[in-house]
Amino acid sequence: MVLVTGGAGYIGSHTCVELLNNGYQIAVIDNLSNSHPQAIDRVKEITGRDFPFHEGDVCDEAALDEICKAYPFDCVIHFAGLKAVGESVDLPLAYYKNNIGSTVKLLEAMGKYKINNFIFSSSATVYSGENTMPLTESSVRGCINPYGWTKFMNEQIIRDTATARAGMSAVLLRYFNPIGAHESGQIGENPSGVPNNLMPFISQTVAGKYAELSVYGNDYDTPDGTCIRDYIHVTDLAAGHVAAIRFCQSHKGTRAFNLGTGQGTSVLEMVHTFERVNGVKVPYRIAPRRPGDFPVSYADPSQAEETLHWRAEKTLEQACADTWRWQKKNPNGYS
């Protein structure tokens, strides 16, 4: 049985669907600070399966005790955490306290209840901006914001724990840029306030929530001057977690894997693809660069393909279509 922390969130809810569709039993804990309980209901509708949901904070030892006592978990997937890069610069202590504290509490509970398999939601933000592309798992690591450092530090905490704890298996999944939504249009990205991520900003602008999309900088050393990123469909990303569970069951120690497509797409390429696929116009303006944005970042996902037998399957076009379907069906998200 799998404990999914943060399972009502964007990536967490899609991973719950993948787990249930692959026959796993799950339970979810989420404090709903950046998610919505309706996501849990819709996961149940999509899969036709029921599962327990606990509203609780992973930093709360009593809440973890309650759920770990109740179910025979053999694996934990840890999504729960604060995740806005800009906010982390303004509120660094909140990010360190929450993101690192929750991982420590979770690892302590796993030791207490003899749960040996751990999959951690890490990020490409652990990589230094000085690397050549594509990024491999051995590329130089180093962060430029507190959010990234929480991922970096959590990776080390997990490595040290797995080294000290006989029988423990940990997989660190370094996500690139998740986009898209479930093809049903029932679950998708539901940001609070102005979106930090490109795809929901595009879709909400087209829907009329914002007058125009802000494109942060068009003078980078890239073909069209805008930043290039590796955008991966969220359902492909979710499938990577199922592959990671299978790997955990037959390997001990800690391994890190990039989850990306291996292809870079610029901001303006994404805008024009969204327009073409959905037959809409995306109004945008060029805004000043954002501090800390790298010109180019994309993955070498070959280790995940060779070792986890996983690779991204869905296209950018599919992600654009799925995002717009989610937006149209849910103009106010889950509200």
C-alpha positions as CSV (number, residue, x, y, z in Angstrom):
1,M,0.0,0.0,0.0
2,V,1.3,3.5,-0.9
3,L,1.0,6.6,1.3
4,V,0.8,9.7,-1.0
5,T,1.6,13.0,0.8
6,G,0.2,16.0,-1.1
7,G,-2.0,13.7,-3.1
8,A,-4.6,16.4,-3.7
9,G,-2.2,18.6,-5.6
10,Y,-1.5,18.9,-9.3
11,I,1.1,16.2,-9.7
12,G,-0.1,14.2,-6.7
13,S,-3.6,13.8,-8.0
14,H,-2.5,12.6,-11.4
15,T,-0.1,10.2,-9.8
16,C,-3.0,8.8,-7.6
17,V,-4.9,8.1,-10.9
18,E,-1.9,6.2,-12.3
19,L,-1.4,4.2,-9.1
20,L,-5.0,3.2,-8.9
21,N,-5.2,2.3,-12.5
22,N,-2.2,0.1,-12.0
23,G,-3.8,-1.8,-9.2
24,Y,-2.1,-0.1,-6.2
25,Q,-3.9,0.6,-2.9
26,I,-3.3,4.1,-1.7
27,A,-4.1,6.5,1.1
28,V,-3.6,10.3,0.9
29,I,-2.6,12.9,3.4
30,D,-2.8,16.6,2.4
31,N,-3.3,19.8,4.4
32,L,-5.1,21.4,1.5
33,S,-3.0,24.6,1.8
34,N,-2.4,24.7,-1.9
35,S,-4.9,22.1,-3.2
36,H,-8.6,21.3,-3.1
37,P,-10.6,18.3,-1.7
38,Q,-12.5,18.1,-5.0
39,A,-9.4,16.8,-6.6
40,I,-9.7,13.7,-4.4
41,D,-13.3,13.2,-5.3
42,R,-12.5,13.5,-9.0
43,V,-9.6,11.0,-8.8
44,K,-12.2,8.5,-7.4
45,E,-14.6,9.3,-10.2
46,I,-11.9,8.9,-12.9
47,T,-10.7,5.5,-11.6
48,G,-13.9,4.1,-10.1
49,R,-12.0,3.3,-7.0
50,D,-12.2,4.5,-3.4
51,F,-9.4,5.2,-1.0
52,P,-8.9,6.9,2.4
53,F,-8.1,10.7,2.5
54,H,-6.7,12.3,5.7
55,E,-6.7,16.1,6.0
56,G,-3.4,16.6,7.9
57,D,0.0,18.2,7.8
58,V,3.1,16.0,7.2
59,C,5.0,18.2,9.6
60,D,2.6,17.0,12.3
61,E,4.0,13.9,14.0
62,A,0.6,13.0,15.5
63,A,-1.1,13.2,12.0
64,L,1.6,10.9,10.6
65,D,1.2,8.5,13.5
66,E,-2.5,8.3,13.0
67,I,-2.3,7.4,9.3
68,C,0.7,5.1,9.6
69,K,-0.9,3.1,12.4
70,A,-4.1,2.7,10.3
71,Y,-2.7,1.1,7.1
72,P,0.0,-1.4,6.1
73,F,2.2,0.9,4.0
74,D,5.2,-0.4,2.2
75,C,6.0,2.7,0.2
76,V,5.7,6.5,0.5
77,I,5.6,9.0,-2.3
78,H,6.3,12.5,-0.9
79,F,4.8,15.4,-2.9
80,A,3.8,17.6,0.0
81,G,5.6,21.0,0.2
82,L,5.6,24.6,-0.6
83,K,6.5,25.2,-4.2
84,A,6.6,28.8,-5.4
85,V,10.1,29.9,-6.3
86,G,9.4,33.6,-6.0
87,E,7.6,33.2,-2.7
88,S,10.5,31.1,-1.4
89,V,12.8,34.2,-1.9
90,D,10.4,36.3,0.2
91,L,9.7,33.6,2.9
92,P,12.9,31.5,3.1
93,L,12.4,30.3,6.7
94,A,8.8,29.1,5.9
95,Y,10.2,27.1,3.0
96,Y,13.0,25.6,5.0
97,K,10.8,24.8,8.0
98,N,8.0,23.2,6.0
99,N,9.8,21.5,3.1
100,I,12.7,20.1,5.1
101,G,10.8,19.6,8.4
102,S,8.1,17.5,6.6
103,T,10.7,15.2,5.1
104,V,12.5,14.7,8.4
105,K,9.1,13.9,10.1
106,L,8.2,11.5,7.3
107,L,11.5,9.6,7.4
108,E,11.2,9.3,11.2
109,A,7.7,7.8,10.8
110,M,8.9,5.5,8.1
111,G,11.6,4.2,10.5
112,K,9.1,3.8,13.3
113,Y,6.6,1.9,11.2
114,K,9.2,-0.1,9.1
115,I,8.3,1.4,5.7
116,N,11.4,1.0,3.5
117,N,10.5,2.4,0.1
118,F,10.5,6.2,-0.5
119,I,10.0,8.2,-3.7
120,F,10.8,11.9,-3.4
121,S,9.4,14.7,-5.5
122,S,12.6,16.6,-6.4
123,S,13.2,19.1,-9.1
124,A,15.5,20.3,-11.9
125,T,16.1,23.4,-9.7
126,V,18.8,21.4,-7.9
127,Y,21.1,21.8,-11.0
128,S,23.5,24.8,-11.3
129,G,22.9,27.2,-14.1
130,E,26.6,26.7,-15.2
131,N,26.0,23.3,-16.7
132,T,26.0,22.5,-20.4
133,M,22.9,21.0,-21.8
134,P,21.3,18.5,-21.6
135,L,21.3,18.0,-17.9
136,T,22.3,14.5,-16.6
137,E,22.0,13.2,-13.1
138,S,25.7,13.8,-12.6
139,S,25.5,17.5,-13.8
140,V,26.8,20.0,-11.2
141,R,24.2,20.8,-8.6
142,G,23.7,24.2,-7.0
143,C,20.7,26.4,-6.4
144,I,19.7,30.0,-6.8
145,N,16.6,30.2,-4.6
146,P,15.4,28.7,-1.3
147,Y,12.9,26.4,-3.0
148,G,15.7,24.8,-4.9
149,W,17.8,24.5,-1.9
150,T,15.1,22.7,0.0
151,K,15.0,20.1,-2.7
152,F,18.8,19.9,-2.7
153,M,19.0,19.5,1.1
154,N,16.1,17.0,1.2
155,E,18.0,14.8,-1.4
156,Q,21.0,14.7,0.9
157,I,18.9,14.0,4.0
158,I,17.3,11.1,2.2
159,R,20.6,9.8,0.9
160,D,22.1,9.8,4.4
161,T,19.0,8.2,5.9
162,A,19.0,5.4,3.3
163,T,22.7,4.8,3.9
164,A,22.2,4.5,7.6
165,R,19.0,2.4,7.4
166,A,19.5,-1.1,6.2
167,G,16.9,-2.2,3.7
168,M,15.8,1.3,2.7
169,S,15.3,2.1,-1.0
170,A,14.9,5.8,-2.1
171,V,14.3,7.2,-5.6
172,L,14.8,11.0,-6.2
173,L,12.7,12.1,-9.2
174,R,14.0,15.4,-10.6
175,Y,11.1,16.9,-12.5
176,F,11.5,19.3,-15.3
177,N,8.4,21.4,-16.2
178,P,5.1,19.6,-15.8
179,I,2.2,20.8,-18.0
180,G,-1.1,19.4,-19.3
181,A,-4.0,17.8,-17.5
182,H,-5.8,14.5,-17.4
183,E,-7.5,13.8,-20.7
184,S,-10.9,13.7,-19.0
185,G,-10.6,17.3,-18.1
186,Q,-11.6,16.4,-14.5
187,I,-8.2,17.2,-12.9
188,G,-5.6,19.7,-13.8
189,E,-3.4,22.5,-12.5
190,N,-5.3,24.8,-10.2
191,P,-2.9,27.6,-9.1
192,S,-3.9,30.2,-6.4
193,G,-3.7,33.7,-7.7
194,V,-1.6,34.7,-10.7
195,P,0.0,31.5,-12.0
196,N,3.8,31.1,-11.5
197,N,3.9,28.5,-14.3
198,L,3.7,29.2,-18.0
199,M,0.9,26.9,-19.2
200,P,-1.9,27.9,-16.7
201,F,-0.9,31.5,-17.3
202,I,-1.5,31.0,-21.1
203,S,-4.8,29.2,-20.6
204,Q,-6.2,31.6,-18.1
205,T,-5.2,34.5,-20.3
206,V,-7.0,33.0,-23.3
207,A,-10.0,32.4,-21.0
208,G,-10.0,36.1,-20.2
209,K,-8.8,36.1,-16.6
210,Y,-5.8,38.2,-17.6
211,A,-5.5,40.8,-20.3
212,E,-2.2,39.4,-21.5
213,L,0.5,36.9,-20.8
214,S,3.8,38.3,-19.5
215,V,6.8,36.8,-21.4
216,Y,9.8,37.5,-19.2
217,G,12.6,38.6,-21.5
218,N,13.1,38.2,-25.2
219,D,16.9,38.9,-25.3
220,Y,18.3,35.6,-24.1
221,D,20.8,33.8,-26.2
222,T,18.2,31.5,-27.7
223,P,16.8,31.3,-31.3
224,D,13.8,33.5,-30.5
225,G,15.2,35.3,-27.4
226,T,12.9,33.6,-24.9
227,C,13.8,31.0,-22.3
228,I,13.8,27.3,-23.3
229,R,12.5,24.6,-20.9
230,D,11.8,20.9,-21.0
231,Y,8.0,20.6,-20.7
232,I,6.6,17.2,-19.8
233,H,3.0,16.1,-19.7
234,V,1.8,15.5,-16.1
235,T,0.4,12.1,-16.9
236,D,3.8,11.0,-18.2
237,L,5.4,12.4,-15.0
238,A,2.8,10.5,-13.0
239,A,3.7,7.2,-14.8
240,G,7.3,7.8,-13.8
241,H,6.3,7.3,-10.1
242,V,4.7,3.9,-10.9
243,A,8.0,2.9,-12.6
244,A,9.9,4.2,-9.5
245,I,7.9,1.9,-7.2
246,R,8.8,-1.1,-9.3
247,F,12.5,-0.1,-9.1
248,C,12.3,0.4,-5.3
249,Q,11.0,-3.1,-4.8
250,S,14.1,-4.7,-6.2
251,H,16.9,-2.2,-5.4
252,K,18.3,-0.8,-2.2
253,G,20.1,2.6,-1.6
254,T,19.4,5.8,-3.3
255,R,19.1,6.7,-7.1
256,A,18.2,10.0,-8.8
257,F,16.5,10.2,-12.1
258,N,15.6,13.0,-14.4
259,L,12.0,13.0,-15.6
260,G,11.8,15.1,-18.8
261,T,11.4,14.7,-22.5
262,G,14.9,15.6,-23.5
263,Q,13.6,18.4,-25.8
264,G,13.6,22.1,-25.2
265,T,10.8,24.4,-26.1
266,S,10.9,28.2,-25.9
267,V,8.2,30.3,-24.3
268,L,7.1,31.7,-27.6
269,E,7.1,28.3,-29.2
270,M,4.8,27.1,-26.5
271,V,2.5,30.2,-27.0
272,H,2.3,29.5,-30.8
273,T,1.7,25.8,-30.3
274,F,-1.1,26.5,-27.9
275,E,-2.7,28.9,-30.4
276,R,-2.3,26.4,-33.3
277,V,-3.7,23.4,-31.5
278,N,-6.6,25.1,-29.9
279,G,-7.5,27.7,-32.5
280,V,-7.2,30.6,-30.1
281,K,-5.1,33.8,-29.8
282,V,-2.8,34.3,-26.9
283,P,-2.3,38.0,-26.2
284,Y,1.2,38.7,-24.7
285,R,3.7,41.4,-23.9
286,I,7.4,41.2,-23.4
287,A,8.2,42.0,-19.8
288,P,11.6,42.4,-18.0
289,R,13.6,39.3,-17.3
290,R,12.9,37.6,-14.0
291,P,15.9,37.3,-11.6
292,G,17.4,33.8,-11.7
293,D,15.9,32.5,-14.9
294,F,18.3,30.3,-16.8
295,P,18.2,30.8,-20.6
296,V,18.1,27.1,-21.3
297,S,17.3,24.0,-19.3
298,Y,16.4,20.5,-20.6
299,A,16.9,17.0,-19.5
300,D,18.9,13.9,-20.6
301,P,16.2,11.4,-19.5
302,S,18.2,8.3,-20.7
303,Q,18.9,6.9,-17.2
304,A,15.1,6.8,-16.5
305,E,14.6,5.0,-19.8
306,E,17.4,2.5,-19.3
307,T,16.8,1.8,-15.6
308,L,13.2,2.5,-14.9
309,H,12.0,1.5,-18.4
310,W,10.1,4.8,-18.5
311,R,10.0,7.6,-21.1
312,A,7.7,10.5,-21.9
313,E,5.2,9.6,-24.5
314,K,2.8,12.5,-24.9
315,T,3.4,15.5,-27.2
316,L,3.4,19.2,-26.6
317,E,0.3,19.3,-28.8
318,Q,-1.5,16.8,-26.5
319,A,-0.5,18.8,-23.4
320,C,-1.9,22.1,-25.0
321,A,-5.2,20.4,-25.9
322,D,-5.6,18.8,-22.5
323,T,-4.8,22.0,-20.7
324,W,-7.4,24.0,-22.7
325,R,-10.0,21.2,-22.1
326,W,-9.4,21.4,-18.4
327,Q,-9.6,25.2,-18.5
328,K,-12.9,25.3,-20.4
329,K,-14.5,22.6,-18.2
330,N,-13.3,24.3,-15.0
331,P,-13.1,28.0,-15.6
332,N,-12.6,28.7,-11.9
333,G,-10.5,25.5,-11.2
334,Y,-12.0,23.4,-8.4
335,S,-13.8,26.4,-6.8
